[in-house]
Amino acid sequence: MTRPMHPPMMSKESIRIYYNPCCSKCRETVALASERGYTTELIEYLVTPPGKEELRSLLSKLGMKPLELIRKGEEVFKQNYAGRTLSDEEWLDAMLAHPVLIERPIVVRGNRAVVARPPEKVLALL
């Protein structure tokens, strides 16, 4: 008996997600990508923070300035940076010193990226 021929399963490309597993928005974003068949490379950015050049690359893909990626509700922001005017380089240095200041989740697909807040924003990349 011969078996019917089926086309091979096509796997969608991998996407990278910078996330915090304690964050519900991050978990929802990972779920949305997985439900659509994407392989996700998960980077816990608080454990493995991006370096300065990686941050620059992310900002370029996001089309954002460093200040736009800062989490202003964090205690470290309120205590150390609120009301201050810093250069782009100084904001990059602040994110390097305090990765908790980096907005999350950041989803990267190829040369494009999005901050998935709300999580449905990831759909623009998928």
Sequence and secondary structure as in RCSB ss.txt:
>XXXX:A:sequence
MTRPMHPPMMSKESIRIYYNPCCSKCRETVALASERGYTTELIEYLVTPPGKEELRSLLSKLGMKPLELIRKGEE
VFKQNYAGRTLSDEEWLDAMLAHPVLIERPIVVRGNRAVVARPPEKVLALL
>XXXX:A:secstr
             EEEEEE TT HHHHHHHHHHHHTT EEEEEETTTS   HHHHHHHHHHHT  GGGGB TTSH
HHHHHTTT    HHHHHHHHHH GGGB S EEEETTEEEE SSGGGGGGT 
